[in-house]
Amino acid sequence: MSSNCAIKVSQLVKNYRIYTRPVDRVREMFSIRGRKYHSEFSAIENLSFSVDKGETVGIIGPNGSGKSTLLEIICGTLTPTSGDVSVNGRVAALLELGAGFNPAFSGKENVYLNAALLGVSRAEIDERFDEIVEFANIGEFINYPVSTYSSGMYVRLAFATAINTDPDILIVDEALAVGDIRFQRKCFRRFQEMQEAGKTILFVTHAVDLVQAHCSRAIYLRSGRIASVGLPKTVIQDYLEDLFGAAGESSMQSLEDSAGKRLSDVGDDSKEPGKSNDRSPPDSAITGVLVRDLELATAAEMVPNDRCPAQPTYNSNEYRWGDQRAVIFDYQLTNIAGQKKAVFDRQEKVRLSVHMFFAEALANIIYGFTLKTVDGQTVFGANTRERHIGAQDRLAGESTTMVFEFTCAVIPGQYFISLGIALDDASRDNVAVDRRYDLIHLPVIGEAGDFGVADLHLTISEEGCD
């Protein structure tokens, strides 16, 4: 392992034995013929990656993808089935709630116990104890058994202890989700301080915006394997596409293939004349299939060419995904007076007209709009479902125009607009039809000097005193 490498994982495998009944463990243990009474579940399969010193790496993925198992192996609290993990430096970990603390001990006793497990001397903790208590902000409860703590108090003390043991590597597994918003903000300020000090941070989260904001790299785990690794924006898009995208090939292609196959089947003259097929549909059913498939094939052929790239505000680095049963094929960005513009003034009102075509009949449609900064931070987002705006069902071959009007209530800078068509789905939340992330580049100009994102129309004045 090179001196610049903080964590190196090589061909890591973790399997669990699953027994149907508790007695099966005993039966397997004393089986003369060595019979197995278990099945195996692979939580991690042949995983390999490395993390350099000073990196902040976010690990994302659905529940059951192996994220927590991976962190526990890296921390040394879980033994792998095979493979190797090398860690270069002192590790402080904040794993699932409850890990590492003895509920019968007081908060103070647990601080010293955890520090000792990490190899930190009592003298060092004596020097930092007041800082730990201040950061945790649990007051006199520091002397009470942690079994009396709320989940928020528990995680505050655990995090305060972890960051004050001067770790080279900090590992956090979703535990910060139980802290209140003020404590989370406090934690991420400390993350920034640790990043500036060259510390390595590895954390698991379902909040992709935190990965975008704080990580230099991201890893997407799916079913115990690495599905994607690289820059946060790219990995997050892969994750969201798997999470909300429809499975299988493009619907447009499948419509054309399906129509062609059915027309071929109906027109098959290979059967001997005079012989009937009991399973053959009646003529009316065949006619219905022909008409539907011809309509679908015609709708697929009618899809307009994508005219978005011809717009002056089009972002060629957009990220597009979805099953394409409907498409966003054009847009116009104007001021309220209808004049086309490529640059807008601070606090100027904007009208965005988005043209969409439906290659297939769709119901329960959701239209969405998101404004982001250049580094991927969401400034504002809205959709018709959350606003309880009923979107009209559409037939194959129909077109519509959605209009979004908003005010550039942001400080001068470069922004991107993402647009989307999705379908409301009870089991998957929504299914992506056509999502065009960072489709439109929106420069906002005005007097510089303020910082942040939102433009609060702030005035500053001084009132004299007599």
LORODO-193554 format. One record per residue (C-alpha): x, y, z; residue in one letter. Coordinates in steps of 0.1 Angstrom, whole numbers, padded with zeros to 4 digits, always signed. Each point is the difference from the previous one (the first is absolute). Layout:
BEGIN
XYZA...
//
This chain:
BEGIN
+0000+0000+0000M+0014+0034-0010S+0007+0026+0026S-0027+0023-0015N-0027-0027+0003C-0022+0001+0031A-0022-0030-0007I+0005-0028-0024K-0026-0027-0005V+0009-0031-0021S-0023-0027-0013Q-0022+0003+0031L-0027-0026+0006V-0024-0004+0029K-0025-0029+0001N-0025-0007+0027Y-0015-0034+0008R-0038+0000+0001I-0017-0027+0021Y-0037-0006-0004T-0003-0012+0036R+0024+0004+0031P+0002-0037+0004V+0016-0003-0035D+0032+0015+0014R+0003-0029+0024V-0009-0026-0026R+0026+0013-0023E+0027+0001+0027M-0006-0037+0009F-0007-0013-0035S+0022-0031-0006I-0002+0004-0037R+0007+0037+0001G-0035+0009-0013R-0007+0037-0003K-0032+0014+0014Y+0005+0036-0010H-0001+0022-0031S+0025+0027-0006E-0006+0037-0005F+0027+0022-0016S-0001+0034+0016A+0032+0010-0019I+0014-0016-0031E+0036+0005-0012N+0002+0037+0009L+0032+0020-0008S+0007+0037+0003F+0024+0024+0017S-0004+0034+0018V+0029+0025+0000D+0010+0021+0030K-0020+0032+0002G-0029-0013-0021E-0037+0002+0011T-0018-0029-0015V-0037-0006+0002G-0016-0034-0003I-0035-0002-0013I-0024-0028-0009G-0033-0015+0009P-0007-0019+0032N+0017-0034+0000G+0027+0009-0024S+0029-0007+0024G+0009+0036+0011K-0001-0005+0038S+0017-0034-0003T+0028+0016-0020L+0006+0027+0026L+0000-0025+0029E+0026-0021-0018I+0022+0031-0006I-0004+0009+0037C+0010-0035+0011G-0033-0008+0018T-0009-0027-0026L+0022-0027-0015T-0002-0005-0038P-0005-0034-0015T+0029+0006-0024S+0020+0029-0014G+0021+0027+0016D-0005+0034+0015V+0030+0023+0008S-0004+0032+0021V+0028+0025+0003N-0006+0022+0031G-0022+0003+0031R-0037-0007-0007V-0029+0016+0019A-0034-0015-0009A-0036+0010+0006L-0020-0030-0011L-0036-0010+0008E-0016+0016+0030L+0012-0019+0031G+0033-0013-0013A+0029+0004+0023G-0018+0014+0031F-0008-0020+0032N-0035+0010+0010P+0007-0006+0037A+0029+0025+0000F-0003+0038+0002S+0007+0022-0030G+0033+0010+0016K+0011-0036+0005E-0010-0009-0035N+0021+0029-0014V+0031-0014+0017Y-0008-0036-0009L-0004+0008-0037N+0032+0021+0000A+0019-0029+0016A-0013-0024-0027L+0014+0024-0026L+0034+0002+0017G-0004+0035+0013V+0015+0005+0035S-0020+0012+0030R+0022+0031+0002A-0010+0010-0036E-0037-0004+0008I+0005+0020+0032D+0011+0029-0021E-0028-0003-0025R-0028-0011+0023F-0015+0035+0004D+0000+0005-0038E-0018-0034-0004I-0027+0010+0025V-0005+0034-0015E-0003-0015-0036F-0024-0027+0012A-0021+0026+0018N-0017-0025+0024I+0007+0020+0032G-0002-0019+0033E-0011-0032-0018F+0038-0006-0006I+0000-0016+0035N-0032-0021-0006Y-0001-0035-0014P-0003+0001-0038V-0030-0024+0003S-0020+0032+0011T+0010+0019-0031Y-0022+0008-0030S+0013-0011-0034S+0010+0036-0008G+0020+0003+0032M+0017-0033-0006Y+0012+0008-0035V+0012+0035+0011R+0022-0015+0026L+0012-0028-0023A+0009+0025-0028F+0017+0025+0024A+0021-0029+0014T+0010-0013-0035A+0011+0034-0014I+0020+0009+0032N+0022-0030+0000T+0020+0016-0028D-0007-0028-0026P+0017-0002-0033D-0031-0017-0015I-0035+0008+0011L-0027-0026-0010I-0037+0009+0004V-0029-0023-0007D-0033+0019-0004E+0000+0007+0038A-0002+0037-0005L-0035-0004-0014A-0014-0001+0036V+0016+0033+0010G-0020+0032-0003D+0006+0025-0028I+0022+0023+0021R+0022-0029+0012F+0003-0013-0036Q+0012+0035-0012R+0025+0000+0029K+0013-0034-0011C+0005+0010-0036F+0018+0031+0010R+0024-0023+0019R+0002-0022-0031F+0012+0030-0019Q+0026+0007+0027E+0012-0036-0002M+0002+0002-0038Q+0021+0031+0002E+0023-0018+0024A+0005-0028-0025G-0021-0027+0018K-0017-0028-0018T-0037-0004+0003I-0022-0029-0010L-0037+0001+0005F-0032-0017-0009V-0031+0020-0007T-0033-0002-0019H+0001+0038-0004A+0016+0005-0034V+0001+0038+0004D+0025-0005+0029L+0022-0022-0022V-0001+0027-0027Q+0008+0028+0025A+0027-0017+0021H+0017-0028-0020C+0028+0000-0024S-0010-0035-0013R-0029-0023+0004A-0006-0038-0001I-0033-0015-0009Y-0005-0035+0014L-0027-0023-0014R-0005-0036+0013S+0034-0001+0015G+0019+0012-0031R+0012+0033-0012I-0025+0013-0026A+0017+0033-0006S+0030+0020+0014V+0013+0034-0009G-0010+0037+0003L-0031+0004+0023P-0022+0015-0027K+0005-0029-0024T-0004-0027+0027V-0031+0017+0014I-0016+0000-0035Q+0007-0037-0004D-0016-0006+0034Y-0031+0021-0007L-0004-0017-0034E+0000-0034+0016D-0023+0012+0028L-0026+0017-0020F+0006-0010-0036G-0021-0026-0017A+0017-0034-0004A+0008-0015-0034G+0006+0015-0034E-0014+0033-0014S-0037-0001-0003S+0002+0016-0034M+0021-0028-0013Q-0022-0027+0017S-0031+0016-0015L+0014-0003-0035E+0013-0035+0006D-0033-0011+0016S-0021+0015-0028A+0022-0017-0027G-0001-0034+0017K-0038+0001+0004R-0006+0010-0035L+0023-0028-0012S-0018-0025+0022D-0034+0010-0013V+0012-0001-0036G+0015-0034+0003D-0011-0022-0030D+0019-0031+0010S-0030-0017+0015K-0018-0025-0022E-0032+0014-0014P-0032-0015+0013G+0015-0008+0034K-0012+0019+0030S+0020+0009+0031N-0020-0001+0031D+0023+0025+0017R-0002+0025-0029S-0018+0033+0009P-0032+0009-0018P+0002+0024-0029D-0012+0029+0021S+0029-0005+0025A+0025-0003-0029I-0014+0032-0014T+0003+0017+0034G+0037-0011+0003V+0007+0013-0035L-0016+0034+0006V+0017+0005+0034R+0035-0011-0013D-0004+0022-0031L-0009+0029+0022E+0031-0006+0022L+0023-0004-0029A-0014+0032-0016T+0004+0019+0033A+0036-0012+0002A+0007+0012-0035E-0016+0034+0009M+0024+0009+0028V+0014+0034-0008P+0037+0006-0004N+0017+0013+0031D+0002+0038-0005R+0014+0008+0034C+0036+0001-0012P-0009+0029-0023A-0009+0022+0029Q+0028+0025+0011P-0004-0010+0037T+0003-0038-0007Y+0026-0018+0021N+0017-0027-0021S+0011-0017+0032N-0035-0008+0011E-0008-0034+0014Y-0031-0016-0015R-0018-0032+0010W-0034-0017+0001G-0020-0025-0020D-0009+0026-0027Q-0037-0007-0002R-0003+0037-0001A+0028+0025-0009V+0009+0036+0007I+0010+0011-0035F+0002+0039+0002D-0003+0030+0023Y+0000+0038-0001Q+0015+0021+0027L-0013+0036+0000T-0008+0029+0023N-0036+0007+0009I-0003+0023-0030A+0007-0030-0023G+0035+0011-0010Q+0025-0029-0004K+0031+0004+0023K+0031-0019+0008A+0010+0020+0030V-0023+0013+0027F+0002+0028+0026D-0002-0006+0037R-0037+0000+0011Q-0012-0001-0036E-0031-0021-0008K+0005-0029-0023V-0024-0020-0021R+0010-0035-0011L-0021-0018-0025S+0007-0037-0004V-0013-0021-0029H-0007-0037+0005M-0012-0028-0023F-0016-0033+0011F+0008-0031-0019A-0022-0021+0022E-0032+0007+0020A+0010+0010+0036L-0019+0006+0032A+0010+0013+0034N+0026+0023-0015I+0024+0021+0021I+0018+0031-0014Y+0030+0012+0019G+0023+0030+0001F+0033+0004+0019T+0025+0029+0002L+0036-0009+0010K+0033+0017+0005T+0030-0010-0021V+0012-0023+0027D-0033-0018+0001G-0016+0016+0031Q-0038+0002-0003T-0012+0036+0001V-0036-0007-0006F-0022-0029-0011G-0037-0007-0006A-0023-0024-0018N-0036-0003-0008T-0006-0029+0023R+0013+0018+0032E-0020+0031-0010R-0031-0021-0005H-0004+0013-0036I-0019-0026-0020G+0018-0008-0032A-0022-0010-0029Q+0003-0036-0013D+0015-0002-0035R-0006-0022-0030L+0026-0013-0024A+0009+0026-0026G-0010+0030+0021E+0022+0030+0008S-0002+0025+0029T+0018+0031+0013T+0008+0005+0036M+0007+0035+0012V+0022+0008+0030F+0002+0036+0012E+0024+0011+0027F+0021+0029+0013T+0038-0001+0000C+0001+0006+0037A+0036-0012+0002V+0033+0018+0002I+0019+0005-0033P+0016-0033-0012G-0004-0030-0023Q-0029-0023+0005Y-0015-0030-0017F-0037-0010-0005I-0010-0037+0000S-0034-0011-0014L-0018-0033+0002G-0030-0021-0009I-0008-0029+0023A-0029-0022+0009L-0013-0004+0035D+0005-0035+0012D-0011-0014+0033A+0028-0026+0003S+0029+0021-0013R-0011+0035+0008D+0004+0010-0036N+0012-0013-0033V+0023+0021-0022A-0014+0006-0035V+0023+0028-0012D+0023+0018+0025R+0024+0026-0013R+0023+0010+0028Y+0019+0033-0005D-0017+0005-0033L+0000+0038+0000I+0028+0023+0010H-0013+0031+0018L+0025+0028+0006P-0013+0027+0024V+0018+0033+0001I-0001+0030+0024G+0020+0018+0026E+0025-0024+0015A+0012-0001+0036G-0027-0020+0018D+0006-0037+0007F-0022-0031+0003G-0027-0009-0025V-0033+0018+0008A-0006+0037-0006D-0020+0012+0030L-0002+0035-0014H+0019+0011+0031L+0005+0037+0009T+0025+0012+0026I-0003+0034+0016S+0011+0017+0032E-0023+0021+0020E+0017+0027+0018G-0003+0005+0038C-0005+0034+0016D
//
